[in-house]
Amino acid sequence: MQQIAKSKLNEKLLLAGLLLLAFGLRVVVLDEAPPGLRYDELQNYLMAGRVLAGERPLYFAESWGHEPLYHYLQAGSLALLGESDWSLRLPSVVLGMIELAATWLVAQKLLGRRVGLLTTAFLAVSFWAILYSRVGLRVGAVTAFATLMIYFLWRSWERPSTEKWFGLVDGALAGLFLAAGVYTYLAGRVLPAIFVGFVLFTAVFHWQQFKTRWPRFVVLAVVAALLIWPLWQAIAAIPVGEQRLELLNQAIVALRQGNPLPVLDLTVRALGMYVIQGEQDWLYNEYGRPIFDVLTVFFFLGGLLWVARRWRQPQFALLLLWFFGGTGPSMIAPPAASVTHSIVAQPVATIFLGLGVAHMWHWMVVEERRPRLGTALIALLFIVPGVLAGLAFFQSWNQQPEVKELYQGGITAVADAVQTNSPDGAVLVGGPYVSYWQPWNAVAFDLATPGDSTAVRWFNPAGAWVWPADTFPATYYFPEAPLGPQQVDPELQQLFVADAGESEQVFADYRSFLLQDAAQFEARLAAVVGETAVAWPPDFVHLPAPQLPINFDNRLHLLAASQPEVVGEAVRFVTYWRVDVADPTPLVAFVHLTSDGVDIWGQQDWLDVRMAGLQPGDRFAQVHTVPLDPTAPPGVYQLQLGLYRPDTGQRLPLFSGGAGVADRIWVGQLMVGNR
C-alpha cells in the first residue's frame, strides 16, 4: 500500500513538472517569439476591441467570418491586463495549458496512467502545440474544447446504468464543450461529426449498452444544439457569413463534378504530414517539417496501428474518429498538409505517440526485464525531440527571414529601439501598412510599446512622407522587409535624403535616419506653390475665388499641388499639406479625373499618412496615382480633390471665408490626347 501511495505521489510530481515545463515553453519571451504580431492576430485585436467598446456580436463578418468565443476571451485578457502584445496572446497560453491537462485526462482514462504521462510529456514539447499556444489566434483554442468534449463524452458512455444522472451531467458537459469548439473556430465543426460517428458506432456494434445510454446522447445533442442555434442564426443573417467556406471548397466542387483527384491529393498529403512532409509554408510550421521526427514517427505509427486493430472497442473507435475527423478538414480544403486545418487532431495524434512509447517501455521493462534501458530510451525519446523542437521554434523558425516578415519582426525591432533609445524630438516611422484599411504596422507598434505611443508619426514612403513642424532633431525608422524590400517613392525619397543622414549603426531589422531640419522640403514647397492653380467645380463657382492654402474643416490645409502628368496608364501628381490639430480621426483623400465635375474618368481613394500621431504644424506630401480610363475621350481634364472620413463616408467641408462651404476643389488640369 505504501509503495502504491509513493508511486501515485511520484506520478503527481512528474505531471506537475511536465505542466511547469510546458508553461515555461509557452510564456518565455512571449512577445519575441513569434518575432512580432501577425496581421491575423491584429485583426483579432480589432475584433476584441469591438467587444471592449460594448458590442456583443455572435459572429464577426471581418476576415471572411469569425466565430466569436476566442475574441471575447481576448477582450477579457486585454481588459484585465491592459493592451499589449503579451496580453493579446495570453488566452492562447491558458487554453494551451487546458488542452494539455485535458489530453492527460483523456489518455489516462482511455489507455492508462503511463500513456497519460507520456502523452503529456510529448505534447508539452511539441513544436505544433508550442506554436499555437503562443500566437493570438483562435486556432489553437479549439483543441482545448475538443479534448474536453471527448473526455466528457467518454465519461458519459462508460458510466454504468446505476449512475444514470451522472451520465446525463457528463453528456450535458460534453455538449457544452462541443458548442464551445464550434463557437471558436471553423475546424470545430468536425466535433458534431465525431459525436454522430460515435453514436452510430455504438448503436451498431454495442446495442445492448446503447439502449441504456442513448438518453445521455440526447442530452448532449440538445445542449449543443440549443447553444449553437444562435450562432447559426447570426451567420445566416450575414450575407457573407460563410465566405471562408467558399474560399476553401474548390476540391469539394471538383469532387462533385466527378474529379476526385484534388481531394485524393489533399488526403494523401494530410496524412503524410504526420510522418513524411509537413506543411510547406513558414507561417505556422518550419517549412516541410513533419509532425513527428525520425525518433518518434514509428512509435506514433505503432500506437495508431495498435488502436486500429481494436477498432470495435468503443474507446479505440472514439480515438480513431477523433483522429481522422480532426484531420478531415485538411483532407478536403487547401492548403495541402495544413497544420491549422488539422488542429483538432493534435491531442489524439500525440496520444498515439504516447501509446506506442508505453508499449515499448512495457516490452523492455516487463518482458525483457531491463528497466534502466527502458527508462533511458524513454528519456532519449523525450529529451532529443524536445530539444530539437525547442531549437526549431525559438531559433531556426523564429529567426527565419520569412517568419520575420510574416510576423512584422521589423516593427517589433523598431518598437524596441524607440523604447530603448528614447530619441529626442519627433519619432516618425515609415512602413507599408499604415492606412485606414491596412493599419497593421501602427497597430502592432502600439501593442508592442507600453505606455503612450500616440505621438509617433506614421506614413507609407511608397506614397507619402511626413516632416515635423519644429520638433527637431527628428528620428525616422524604416522597418526592413527581408524578402520584399519596402517600396519608396523616388521623388519623395530624394527630397528627404537631401536633409537627412542615415544612422551610423547598422541594424538587421530596420534603418534609422536623423533629420536636423527640413530646408530642402521647404524650398521644394515654395517652388510648387507658385505652380498650383486651384478652382471651384461648377456647382461651387458662386463662392469667392479660392486661394492657397485651402482650409479643410480646420483640420488640414492644402498648401500646394504639383503639375499632373500622365505616367503609363495613370495620372500622377503630389499634394502638400499642413496639419492644424492633433485629431486621430481617420481621413482618406479622394481624387477624380473629370472634365466637368460630374463625369469621372479615373478615381483614387487613398491616403498613405496615418492621422493618429500627427501634431499641429506637421507637413506631409502625398503622391496620388489616379488610374486613367482608357476610353476617356481626348480633351482637357481637371483633378478634383477632397477628403472624407472612411468610417462614416462624410466629406470634410472646405471653408471659403464666410460666403459658403464646398466639399471638393480642382487642383490642376491636364490634356489627355489619343493614346
Summary of the structure (lengths in Angstrom):
residues: 675
radius of gyration: 30.5
end to end distance: 95.8
largest distance: 102.4
contacts: 2314
relative contact order: 0.08
helix: 52%
strand: 14%
